[in-house]
Amino acid sequence: MHQFLASLPPDESAVAATGWSLLTTPAGLQAALDAAVTKRQGRTYGPPPGKTLTFAVDDAGAPAVNEWGDCPTAEALRQLLEGGGSYTITKPVGDLRSIVDIR
């Protein structure tokens, strides 16, 4: 994975990677994502202008499953991929942030 990420053209791509374990939480996912994006305008975030962020997740099946059979960390990632953004976990709680130019 690291070889592939290193092969991406640096003038077109920003790269971020996170490794998941049994202890990974949605807050950990949000912290890794927040470290890789910057605020563009309003509630829109993304990599530096003119670049596409490649956000790699190692071992996405590792986080814990709760008593209802859900995996909140995987659901937060699904929301990011399908919905194009994420709800904030920190204050103000529940604000929808749009994440652009991410794959």
Biopython code that builds the backbone (N, CA, C, O; Angstrom):
import numpy as np
from Bio.PDB.StructureBuilder import StructureBuilder

atoms = [
    (1, "MET", "N", (0.825, -1.180, 0.000)),
    (1, "MET", "CA", (0.000, 0.000, 0.000)),
    (1, "MET", "C", (0.875, 1.251, 0.000)),
    (1, "MET", "O", (0.608, 2.206, -0.730)),
    (2, "HIS", "N", (1.914, 1.237, 0.819)),
    (2, "HIS", "CA", (2.776, 2.418, 0.902)),
    (2, "HIS", "C", (3.525, 2.657, -0.401)),
    (2, "HIS", "O", (3.762, 3.807, -0.772)),
    (3, "GLN", "N", (3.907, 1.577, -1.111)),
    (3, "GLN", "CA", (4.570, 1.736, -2.402)),
    (3, "GLN", "C", (3.626, 2.380, -3.413)),
    (3, "GLN", "O", (4.034, 3.255, -4.177)),
    (4, "PHE", "N", (2.369, 1.949, -3.419)),
    (4, "PHE", "CA", (1.397, 2.539, -4.325)),
    (4, "PHE", "C", (1.183, 4.017, -4.008)),
    (4, "PHE", "O", (1.173, 4.850, -4.914)),
    (5, "LEU", "N", (1.014, 4.343, -2.742)),
    (5, "LEU", "CA", (0.798, 5.737, -2.366)),
    (5, "LEU", "C", (2.004, 6.594, -2.716)),
    (5, "LEU", "O", (1.847, 7.745, -3.123)),
    (6, "ALA", "N", (3.199, 6.050, -2.565)),
    (6, "ALA", "CA", (4.413, 6.797, -2.907)),
    (6, "ALA", "C", (4.556, 6.998, -4.405)),
    (6, "ALA", "O", (5.242, 7.921, -4.844)),
    (7, "SER", "N", (3.912, 6.139, -5.202)),
    (7, "SER", "CA", (4.017, 6.258, -6.662)),
    (7, "SER", "C", (3.084, 7.309, -7.253)),
    (7, "SER", "O", (3.208, 7.645, -8.431)),
    (8, "LEU", "N", (2.159, 7.828, -6.467)),
    (8, "LEU", "CA", (1.230, 8.844, -6.972)),
    (8, "LEU", "C", (1.970, 10.156, -7.210)),
    (8, "LEU", "O", (2.832, 10.526, -6.413)),
    (9, "PRO", "N", (1.649, 10.867, -8.293)),
    (9, "PRO", "CA", (2.356, 12.124, -8.580)),
    (9, "PRO", "C", (2.100, 13.179, -7.499)),
    (9, "PRO", "O", (0.947, 13.532, -7.254)),
    (10, "PRO", "N", (3.153, 13.688, -6.849)),
    (10, "PRO", "CA", (2.969, 14.611, -5.728)),
    (10, "PRO", "C", (2.363, 15.960, -6.124)),
    (10, "PRO", "O", (1.799, 16.649, -5.275)),
    (11, "ASP", "N", (2.469, 16.342, -7.386)),
    (11, "ASP", "CA", (1.886, 17.617, -7.799)),
    (11, "ASP", "C", (0.377, 17.522, -8.023)),
    (11, "ASP", "O", (-0.301, 18.546, -8.112)),
    (12, "GLU", "N", (-0.161, 16.280, -8.118)),
    (12, "GLU", "CA", (-1.594, 16.079, -8.333)),
    (12, "GLU", "C", (-2.288, 15.423, -7.150)),
    (12, "GLU", "O", (-3.513, 15.485, -7.041)),
    (13, "SER", "N", (-1.524, 14.798, -6.266)),
    (13, "SER", "CA", (-2.115, 13.976, -5.210)),
    (13, "SER", "C", (-1.597, 14.350, -3.830)),
    (13, "SER", "O", (-0.417, 14.642, -3.635)),
    (14, "ALA", "N", (-2.522, 14.330, -2.885)),
    (14, "ALA", "CA", (-2.174, 14.370, -1.467)),
    (14, "ALA", "C", (-2.488, 12.978, -0.938)),
    (14, "ALA", "O", (-3.449, 12.349, -1.382)),
    (15, "VAL", "N", (-1.703, 12.499, -0.009)),
    (15, "VAL", "CA", (-1.852, 11.129, 0.475)),
    (15, "VAL", "C", (-1.999, 11.129, 1.987)),
    (15, "VAL", "O", (-1.294, 11.851, 2.693)),
    (16, "ALA", "N", (-2.922, 10.310, 2.476)),
    (16, "ALA", "CA", (-3.073, 10.084, 3.909)),
    (16, "ALA", "C", (-3.424, 8.619, 4.104)),
    (16, "ALA", "O", (-4.188, 8.050, 3.324)),
    (17, "ALA", "N", (-2.878, 8.017, 5.126)),
    (17, "ALA", "CA", (-3.159, 6.615, 5.411)),
    (17, "ALA", "C", (-3.420, 6.458, 6.905)),
    (17, "ALA", "O", (-2.829, 7.153, 7.732)),
    (18, "THR", "N", (-4.303, 5.545, 7.226)),
    (18, "THR", "CA", (-4.600, 5.253, 8.618)),
    (18, "THR", "C", (-4.718, 3.745, 8.783)),
    (18, "THR", "O", (-5.291, 3.058, 7.937)),
    (19, "GLY", "N", (-4.179, 3.251, 9.860)),
    (19, "GLY", "CA", (-4.292, 1.833, 10.168)),
    (19, "GLY", "C", (-5.346, 1.626, 11.238)),
    (19, "GLY", "O", (-5.362, 2.333, 12.246)),
    (20, "TRP", "N", (-6.212, 0.676, 11.025)),
    (20, "TRP", "CA", (-7.283, 0.420, 11.977)),
    (20, "TRP", "C", (-6.966, -0.810, 12.816)),
    (20, "TRP", "O", (-6.282, -1.730, 12.367)),
    (21, "SER", "N", (-7.472, -0.807, 14.031)),
    (21, "SER", "CA", (-7.344, -1.945, 14.927)),
    (21, "SER", "C", (-8.666, -2.115, 15.668)),
    (21, "SER", "O", (-9.640, -1.416, 15.389)),
    (22, "LEU", "N", (-8.688, -3.034, 16.597)),
    (22, "LEU", "CA", (-9.887, -3.274, 17.397)),
    (22, "LEU", "C", (-10.288, -2.027, 18.189)),
    (22, "LEU", "O", (-11.465, -1.850, 18.503)),
    (23, "LEU", "N", (-9.334, -1.170, 18.510)),
    (23, "LEU", "CA", (-9.599, 0.014, 19.328)),
    (23, "LEU", "C", (-9.907, 1.276, 18.520)),
    (23, "LEU", "O", (-10.134, 2.335, 19.105)),
    (24, "THR", "N", (-9.920, 1.184, 17.192)),
    (24, "THR", "CA", (-10.198, 2.361, 16.368)),
    (24, "THR", "C", (-11.661, 2.774, 16.523)),
    (24, "THR", "O", (-12.563, 1.937, 16.486)),
    (25, "THR", "N", (-11.876, 4.067, 16.696)),
    (25, "THR", "CA", (-13.224, 4.605, 16.883)),
    (25, "THR", "C", (-13.537, 5.605, 15.772)),
    (25, "THR", "O", (-12.636, 6.014, 15.040)),
    (26, "PRO", "N", (-14.808, 6.005, 15.636)),
    (26, "PRO", "CA", (-15.125, 7.051, 14.667)),
    (26, "PRO", "C", (-14.344, 8.341, 14.940)),
    (26, "PRO", "O", (-13.996, 9.056, 14.000)),
    (27, "ALA", "N", (-14.068, 8.644, 16.198)),
    (27, "ALA", "CA", (-13.282, 9.837, 16.520)),
    (27, "ALA", "C", (-11.859, 9.710, 15.975)),
    (27, "ALA", "O", (-11.275, 10.702, 15.539)),
    (28, "GLY", "N", (-11.301, 8.508, 15.994)),
    (28, "GLY", "CA", (-9.971, 8.279, 15.430)),
    (28, "GLY", "C", (-9.970, 8.463, 13.924)),
    (28, "GLY", "O", (-9.028, 9.021, 13.361)),
    (29, "LEU", "N", (-11.034, 7.992, 13.267)),
    (29, "LEU", "CA", (-11.177, 8.204, 11.825)),
    (29, "LEU", "C", (-11.277, 9.688, 11.522)),
    (29, "LEU", "O", (-10.620, 10.179, 10.604)),
    (30, "GLN", "N", (-12.095, 10.411, 12.285)),
    (30, "GLN", "CA", (-12.257, 11.839, 12.056)),
    (30, "GLN", "C", (-10.953, 12.593, 12.293)),
    (30, "GLN", "O", (-10.650, 13.540, 11.566)),
    (31, "ALA", "N", (-10.184, 12.194, 13.287)),
    (31, "ALA", "CA", (-8.903, 12.848, 13.555)),
    (31, "ALA", "C", (-7.924, 12.630, 12.405)),
    (31, "ALA", "O", (-7.213, 13.556, 12.014)),
    (32, "ALA", "N", (-7.882, 11.409, 11.859)),
    (32, "ALA", "CA", (-6.993, 11.129, 10.719)),
    (32, "ALA", "C", (-7.421, 11.923, 9.493)),
    (32, "ALA", "O", (-6.581, 12.432, 8.750)),
    (33, "LEU", "N", (-8.718, 12.027, 9.285)),
    (33, "LEU", "CA", (-9.229, 12.794, 8.144)),
    (33, "LEU", "C", (-8.977, 14.281, 8.337)),
    (33, "LEU", "O", (-8.580, 14.967, 7.395)),
    (34, "ASP", "N", (-9.200, 14.785, 9.537)),
    (34, "ASP", "CA", (-8.976, 16.211, 9.816)),
    (34, "ASP", "C", (-7.520, 16.607, 9.599)),
    (34, "ASP", "O", (-7.235, 17.734, 9.192)),
    (35, "ALA", "N", (-6.596, 15.681, 9.870)),
    (35, "ALA", "CA", (-5.175, 15.969, 9.676)),
    (35, "ALA", "C", (-4.823, 16.055, 8.190)),
    (35, "ALA", "O", (-3.808, 16.650, 7.829)),
    (36, "ALA", "N", (-5.652, 15.467, 7.329)),
    (36, "ALA", "CA", (-5.338, 15.404, 5.899)),
    (36, "ALA", "C", (-6.038, 16.470, 5.061)),
    (36, "ALA", "O", (-5.661, 16.690, 3.910)),
    (37, "VAL", "N", (-7.049, 17.135, 5.618)),
    (37, "VAL", "CA", (-7.798, 18.127, 4.838)),
    (37, "VAL", "C", (-7.714, 19.504, 5.492)),
    (37, "VAL", "O", (-7.378, 19.640, 6.668)),
    (38, "THR", "N", (-8.026, 20.506, 4.699)),
    (38, "THR", "CA", (-8.084, 21.871, 5.207)),
    (38, "THR", "C", (-9.440, 22.464, 4.842)),
    (38, "THR", "O", (-10.111, 21.998, 3.921)),
    (39, "LYS", "N", (-9.820, 23.480, 5.565)),
    (39, "LYS", "CA", (-11.095, 24.135, 5.300)),
    (39, "LYS", "C", (-10.976, 24.947, 4.018)),
    (39, "LYS", "O", (-10.014, 25.691, 3.830)),
    (40, "ARG", "N", (-11.956, 24.797, 3.143)),
    (40, "ARG", "CA", (-11.969, 25.561, 1.896)),
    (40, "ARG", "C", (-12.890, 26.760, 2.019)),
    (40, "ARG", "O", (-12.456, 27.903, 1.878)),
    (41, "GLN", "N", (-14.155, 26.501, 2.279)),
    (41, "GLN", "CA", (-15.094, 27.589, 2.541)),
    (41, "GLN", "C", (-16.335, 27.004, 3.187)),
    (41, "GLN", "O", (-16.771, 25.906, 2.842)),
    (42, "GLY", "N", (-16.895, 27.741, 4.121)),
    (42, "GLY", "CA", (-18.078, 27.265, 4.826)),
    (42, "GLY", "C", (-17.823, 25.942, 5.510)),
    (42, "GLY", "O", (-16.929, 25.827, 6.349)),
    (43, "ARG", "N", (-18.611, 24.941, 5.150)),
    (43, "ARG", "CA", (-18.452, 23.602, 5.723)),
    (43, "ARG", "C", (-17.806, 22.638, 4.725)),
    (43, "ARG", "O", (-17.983, 21.424, 4.833)),
    (44, "THR", "N", (-17.070, 23.165, 3.772)),
    (44, "THR", "CA", (-16.405, 22.349, 2.756)),
    (44, "THR", "C", (-14.927, 22.212, 3.084)),
    (44, "THR", "O", (-14.233, 23.197, 3.335)),
    (45, "TYR", "N", (-14.460, 20.965, 3.075)),
    (45, "TYR", "CA", (-13.074, 20.646, 3.384)),
    (45, "TYR", "C", (-12.505, 19.803, 2.252)),
    (45, "TYR", "O", (-13.247, 19.140, 1.527)),
    (46, "GLY", "N", (-11.190, 19.831, 2.105)),
    (46, "GLY", "CA", (-10.547, 19.007, 1.096)),
    (46, "GLY", "C", (-9.042, 19.161, 1.153)),
    (46, "GLY", "O", (-8.513, 19.878, 2.002)),
    (47, "PRO", "N", (-8.347, 18.477, 0.237)),
    (47, "PRO", "CA", (-6.893, 18.616, 0.170)),
    (47, "PRO", "C", (-6.535, 19.990, -0.386)),
    (47, "PRO", "O", (-7.428, 20.756, -0.750)),
    (48, "PRO", "N", (-5.265, 20.312, -0.457)),
    (48, "PRO", "CA", (-4.888, 21.598, -1.050)),
    (48, "PRO", "C", (-5.487, 21.746, -2.448)),
    (48, "PRO", "O", (-5.616, 20.753, -3.164)),
    (49, "PRO", "N", (-5.853, 22.958, -2.849)),
    (49, "PRO", "CA", (-6.471, 23.167, -4.169)),
    (49, "PRO", "C", (-5.622, 22.585, -5.297)),
    (49, "PRO", "O", (-4.397, 22.711, -5.303)),
    (50, "GLY", "N", (-6.295, 21.950, -6.242)),
    (50, "GLY", "CA", (-5.614, 21.350, -7.381)),
    (50, "GLY", "C", (-5.135, 19.931, -7.145)),
    (50, "GLY", "O", (-4.558, 19.316, -8.042)),
    (51, "LYS", "N", (-5.365, 19.401, -5.951)),
    (51, "LYS", "CA", (-4.928, 18.045, -5.638)),
    (51, "LYS", "C", (-6.123, 17.171, -5.275)),
    (51, "LYS", "O", (-7.181, 17.665, -4.883)),
    (52, "THR", "N", (-5.931, 15.873, -5.415)),
    (52, "THR", "CA", (-6.910, 14.885, -4.989)),
    (52, "THR", "C", (-6.317, 14.121, -3.820)),
    (52, "THR", "O", (-5.170, 13.681, -3.888)),
    (53, "LEU", "N", (-7.080, 13.957, -2.751)),
    (53, "LEU", "CA", (-6.612, 13.227, -1.579)),
    (53, "LEU", "C", (-6.911, 11.748, -1.749)),
    (53, "LEU", "O", (-8.062, 11.359, -1.948)),
    (54, "THR", "N", (-5.877, 10.928, -1.670)),
    (54, "THR", "CA", (-6.045, 9.487, -1.620)),
    (54, "THR", "C", (-5.941, 9.096, -0.149)),
    (54, "THR", "O", (-4.873, 9.190, 0.456)),
    (55, "PHE", "N", (-7.062, 8.657, 0.415)),
    (55, "PHE", "CA", (-7.151, 8.323, 1.833)),
    (55, "PHE", "C", (-7.208, 6.806, 1.954)),
    (55, "PHE", "O", (-8.229, 6.195, 1.639)),
    (56, "ALA", "N", (-6.125, 6.201, 2.406)),
    (56, "ALA", "CA", (-6.031, 4.744, 2.488)),
    (56, "ALA", "C", (-6.334, 4.270, 3.899)),
    (56, "ALA", "O", (-5.881, 4.861, 4.880)),
    (57, "VAL", "N", (-7.104, 3.199, 3.987)),
    (57, "VAL", "CA", (-7.444, 2.599, 5.267)),
    (57, "VAL", "C", (-6.903, 1.173, 5.277)),
    (57, "VAL", "O", (-7.275, 0.359, 4.433)),
    (58, "ASP", "N", (-6.033, 0.875, 6.222)),
    (58, "ASP", "CA", (-5.474, -0.465, 6.342)),
    (58, "ASP", "C", (-6.276, -1.256, 7.368)),
    (58, "ASP", "O", (-6.418, -0.831, 8.515)),
    (59, "ASP", "N", (-6.790, -2.390, 6.958)),
    (59, "ASP", "CA", (-7.530, -3.326, 7.801)),
    (59, "ASP", "C", (-8.859, -2.744, 8.271)),
    (59, "ASP", "O", (-9.115, -2.622, 9.469)),
    (60, "ALA", "N", (-9.702, -2.387, 7.296)),
    (60, "ALA", "CA", (-11.003, -1.776, 7.603)),
    (60, "ALA", "C", (-11.938, -2.715, 8.366)),
    (60, "ALA", "O", (-12.921, -2.250, 8.943)),
    (61, "GLY", "N", (-11.667, -3.999, 8.386)),
    (61, "GLY", "CA", (-12.523, -4.935, 9.103)),
    (61, "GLY", "C", (-12.150, -5.127, 10.560)),
    (61, "GLY", "O", (-12.770, -5.936, 11.251)),
    (62, "ALA", "N", (-11.155, -4.404, 11.039)),
    (62, "ALA", "CA", (-10.644, -4.636, 12.389)),
    (62, "ALA", "C", (-11.428, -3.991, 13.528)),
    (62, "ALA", "O", (-11.459, -4.571, 14.613)),
    (63, "PRO", "N", (-12.071, -2.817, 13.357)),
    (63, "PRO", "CA", (-12.708, -2.185, 14.525)),
    (63, "PRO", "C", (-13.788, -3.060, 15.166)),
    (63, "PRO", "O", (-14.382, -3.932, 14.532)),
    (64, "ALA", "N", (-14.008, -2.790, 16.427)),
    (64, "ALA", "CA", (-14.949, -3.583, 17.227)),
    (64, "ALA", "C", (-16.383, -3.419, 16.744)),
    (64, "ALA", "O", (-16.781, -2.373, 16.231)),
    (65, "VAL", "N", (-17.133, -4.484, 16.926)),
    (65, "VAL", "CA", (-18.565, -4.497, 16.622)),
    (65, "VAL", "C", (-19.292, -4.336, 17.953)),
    (65, "VAL", "O", (-18.953, -5.002, 18.931)),
    (66, "ASN", "N", (-20.298, -3.448, 17.993)),
    (66, "ASN", "CA", (-21.006, -3.221, 19.264)),
    (66, "ASN", "C", (-22.061, -4.298, 19.512)),
    (66, "ASN", "O", (-22.198, -5.236, 18.726)),
    (67, "GLU", "N", (-22.798, -4.156, 20.600)),
    (67, "GLU", "CA", (-23.768, -5.188, 20.993)),
    (67, "GLU", "C", (-24.936, -5.334, 20.025)),
    (67, "GLU", "O", (-25.657, -6.330, 20.087)),
    (68, "TRP", "N", (-25.142, -4.364, 19.126)),
    (68, "TRP", "CA", (-26.220, -4.441, 18.138)),
    (68, "TRP", "C", (-25.730, -5.016, 16.813)),
    (68, "TRP", "O", (-26.500, -5.144, 15.861)),
    (69, "GLY", "N", (-24.448, -5.361, 16.759)),
    (69, "GLY", "CA", (-23.898, -5.915, 15.525)),
    (69, "GLY", "C", (-23.424, -4.859, 14.551)),
    (69, "GLY", "O", (-23.115, -5.167, 13.400)),
    (70, "ASP", "N", (-23.364, -3.618, 14.999)),
    (70, "ASP", "CA", (-22.906, -2.521, 14.148)),
    (70, "ASP", "C", (-21.426, -2.267, 14.375)),
    (70, "ASP", "O", (-20.876, -2.610, 15.422)),
    (71, "CYS", "N", (-20.796, -1.667, 13.391)),
    (71, "CYS", "CA", (-19.410, -1.219, 13.532)),
    (71, "CYS", "C", (-19.414, 0.284, 13.244)),
    (71, "CYS", "O", (-19.331, 0.689, 12.084)),
    (72, "PRO", "N", (-19.510, 1.116, 14.288)),
    (72, "PRO", "CA", (-19.627, 2.555, 14.076)),
    (72, "PRO", "C", (-18.483, 3.161, 13.257)),
    (72, "PRO", "O", (-18.702, 4.112, 12.508)),
    (73, "THR", "N", (-17.277, 2.629, 13.389)),
    (73, "THR", "CA", (-16.149, 3.176, 12.636)),
    (73, "THR", "C", (-16.322, 2.897, 11.146)),
    (73, "THR", "O", (-16.081, 3.777, 10.319)),
    (74, "ALA", "N", (-16.739, 1.681, 10.800)),
    (74, "ALA", "CA", (-16.982, 1.353, 9.394)),
    (74, "ALA", "C", (-18.164, 2.162, 8.857)),
    (74, "ALA", "O", (-18.157, 2.555, 7.691)),
    (75, "GLU", "N", (-19.162, 2.411, 9.676)),
    (75, "GLU", "CA", (-20.304, 3.221, 9.243)),
    (75, "GLU", "C", (-19.881, 4.662, 8.967)),
    (75, "GLU", "O", (-20.378, 5.287, 8.030)),
    (76, "ALA", "N", (-18.967, 5.191, 9.780)),
    (76, "ALA", "CA", (-18.468, 6.550, 9.535)),
    (76, "ALA", "C", (-17.712, 6.617, 8.210)),
    (76, "ALA", "O", (-17.827, 7.600, 7.479)),
    (77, "LEU", "N", (-16.940, 5.577, 7.899)),
    (77, "LEU", "CA", (-16.235, 5.526, 6.617)),
    (77, "LEU", "C", (-17.221, 5.399, 5.464)),
    (77, "LEU", "O", (-17.059, 6.057, 4.436)),
    (78, "ARG", "N", (-18.245, 4.556, 5.623)),
    (78, "ARG", "CA", (-19.272, 4.406, 4.589)),
    (78, "ARG", "C", (-19.976, 5.732, 4.329)),
    (78, "ARG", "O", (-20.230, 6.100, 3.182)),
    (79, "GLN", "N", (-20.285, 6.437, 5.398)),
    (79, "GLN", "CA", (-20.934, 7.741, 5.258)),
    (79, "GLN", "C", (-20.049, 8.714, 4.478)),
    (79, "GLN", "O", (-20.540, 9.469, 3.639)),
    (80, "LEU", "N", (-18.765, 8.695, 4.754)),
    (80, "LEU", "CA", (-17.830, 9.555, 4.044)),
    (80, "LEU", "C", (-17.801, 9.216, 2.558)),
    (80, "LEU", "O", (-17.837, 10.113, 1.715)),
    (81, "LEU", "N", (-17.736, 7.925, 2.232)),
    (81, "LEU", "CA", (-17.637, 7.506, 0.837)),
    (81, "LEU", "C", (-18.942, 7.697, 0.074)),
    (81, "LEU", "O", (-18.931, 8.194, -1.052)),
    (82, "GLU", "N", (-20.054, 7.312, 0.666)),
    (82, "GLU", "CA", (-21.335, 7.394, -0.026)),
    (82, "GLU", "C", (-21.958, 8.780, 0.030)),
    (82, "GLU", "O", (-22.584, 9.221, -0.934)),
    (83, "GLY", "N", (-21.792, 9.462, 1.147)),
    (83, "GLY", "CA", (-22.456, 10.743, 1.333)),
    (83, "GLY", "C", (-21.613, 11.955, 0.985)),
    (83, "GLY", "O", (-22.115, 13.077, 0.933)),
    (84, "GLY", "N", (-20.329, 11.726, 0.746)),
    (84, "GLY", "CA", (-19.462, 12.845, 0.379)),
    (84, "GLY", "C", (-19.114, 13.762, 1.536)),
    (84, "GLY", "O", (-18.727, 14.912, 1.326)),
    (85, "GLY", "N", (-19.248, 13.264, 2.751)),
    (85, "GLY", "CA", (-18.918, 14.089, 3.906)),
    (85, "GLY", "C", (-19.095, 13.320, 5.187)),
    (85, "GLY", "O", (-19.316, 12.109, 5.182)),
    (86, "SER", "N", (-18.994, 14.039, 6.284)),
    (86, "SER", "CA", (-19.148, 13.397, 7.583)),
    (86, "SER", "C", (-19.727, 14.392, 8.574)),
    (86, "SER", "O", (-19.564, 15.604, 8.436)),
    (87, "TYR", "N", (-20.401, 13.854, 9.564)),
    (87, "TYR", "CA", (-20.913, 14.677, 10.647)),
    (87, "TYR", "C", (-19.817, 14.821, 11.692)),
    (87, "TYR", "O", (-19.080, 13.871, 11.960)),
    (88, "THR", "N", (-19.708, 15.993, 12.277)),
    (88, "THR", "CA", (-18.663, 16.217, 13.265)),
    (88, "THR", "C", (-18.997, 15.486, 14.565)),
    (88, "THR", "O", (-20.157, 15.377, 14.962)),
    (89, "ILE", "N", (-17.959, 14.997, 15.201)),
    (89, "ILE", "CA", (-18.106, 14.335, 16.494)),
    (89, "ILE", "C", (-17.804, 15.339, 17.597)),
    (89, "ILE", "O", (-18.371, 15.272, 18.688)),
    (90, "THR", "N", (-16.905, 16.270, 17.298)),
    (90, "THR", "CA", (-16.570, 17.315, 18.253)),
    (90, "THR", "C", (-17.543, 18.474, 18.088)),
    (90, "THR", "O", (-18.350, 18.473, 17.159)),
    (91, "LYS", "N", (-17.480, 19.445, 18.961)),
    (91, "LYS", "CA", (-18.413, 20.575, 18.904)),
    (91, "LYS", "C", (-18.135, 21.444, 17.691)),
    (91, "LYS", "O", (-16.967, 21.659, 17.367)),
    (92, "PRO", "N", (-19.131, 21.943, 17.017)),
    (92, "PRO", "CA", (-20.559, 21.679, 17.215)),
    (92, "PRO", "C", (-20.926, 20.296, 16.699)),
    (92, "PRO", "O", (-20.721, 19.990, 15.524)),
    (93, "VAL", "N", (-21.463, 19.469, 17.570)),
    (93, "VAL", "CA", (-21.796, 18.089, 17.239)),
    (93, "VAL", "C", (-22.909, 18.065, 16.197)),
    (93, "VAL", "O", (-23.896, 18.793, 16.306)),
    (94, "GLY", "N", (-22.734, 17.224, 15.195)),
    (94, "GLY", "CA", (-23.780, 17.017, 14.210)),
    (94, "GLY", "C", (-23.719, 17.907, 12.993)),
    (94, "GLY", "O", (-24.579, 17.790, 12.120)),
    (95, "ASP", "N", (-22.741, 18.796, 12.891)),
    (95, "ASP", "CA", (-22.613, 19.599, 11.676)),
    (95, "ASP", "C", (-22.125, 18.716, 10.540)),
    (95, "ASP", "O", (-21.150, 17.981, 10.697)),
    (96, "LEU", "N", (-22.797, 18.782, 9.399)),
    (96, "LEU", "CA", (-22.379, 18.017, 8.229)),
    (96, "LEU", "C", (-21.285, 18.777, 7.508)),
    (96, "LEU", "O", (-21.471, 19.923, 7.102)),
    (97, "ARG", "N", (-20.134, 18.122, 7.353)),
    (97, "ARG", "CA", (-19.025, 18.714, 6.623)),
    (97, "ARG", "C", (-18.891, 17.997, 5.297)),
    (97, "ARG", "O", (-18.854, 16.767, 5.253)),
    (98, "SER", "N", (-18.819, 18.745, 4.232)),
    (98, "SER", "CA", (-18.610, 18.181, 2.908)),
    (98, "SER", "C", (-17.121, 17.993, 2.682)),
    (98, "SER", "O", (-16.337, 18.915, 2.908)),
    (99, "ILE", "N", (-16.724, 16.811, 2.238)),
    (99, "ILE", "CA", (-15.326, 16.511, 1.950)),
    (99, "ILE", "C", (-15.223, 16.331, 0.433)),
    (99, "ILE", "O", (-15.861, 15.441, -0.129)),
    (100, "VAL", "N", (-14.436, 17.158, -0.219)),
    (100, "VAL", "CA", (-14.333, 17.121, -1.679)),
    (100, "VAL", "C", (-12.949, 16.658, -2.108)),
    (100, "VAL", "O", (-11.987, 16.707, -1.342)),
    (101, "ASP", "N", (-12.876, 16.206, -3.361)),
    (101, "ASP", "CA", (-11.618, 15.771, -3.978)),
    (101, "ASP", "C", (-10.920, 14.691, -3.158)),
    (101, "ASP", "O", (-9.722, 14.778, -2.888)),
    (102, "ILE", "N", (-11.688, 13.666, -2.763)),
    (102, "ILE", "CA", (-11.150, 12.564, -1.971)),
    (102, "ILE", "C", (-11.505, 11.254, -2.648)),
    (102, "ILE", "O", (-12.580, 11.102, -3.228)),
    (103, "ARG", "N", (-10.584, 10.320, -2.564)),
    (103, "ARG", "CA", (-10.870, 8.971, -3.074)),
    (103, "ARG", "C", (-10.268, 7.959, -2.134)),
    (103, "ARG", "O", (-10.385, 6.756, -2.365)),
]
sb = StructureBuilder()
sb.init_structure("model")
sb.init_model(0)
sb.init_chain("A")
sb.init_seg("    ")
for serial, (resi, resn, name, xyz) in enumerate(atoms, 1):
    if name == "N":
        sb.init_residue(resn, " ", resi, " ")
    sb.init_atom(name, np.array(xyz, "f"), 0.0, 1.0, " ", f" {name:<3s}", serial, name[0])
structure = sb.get_structure()
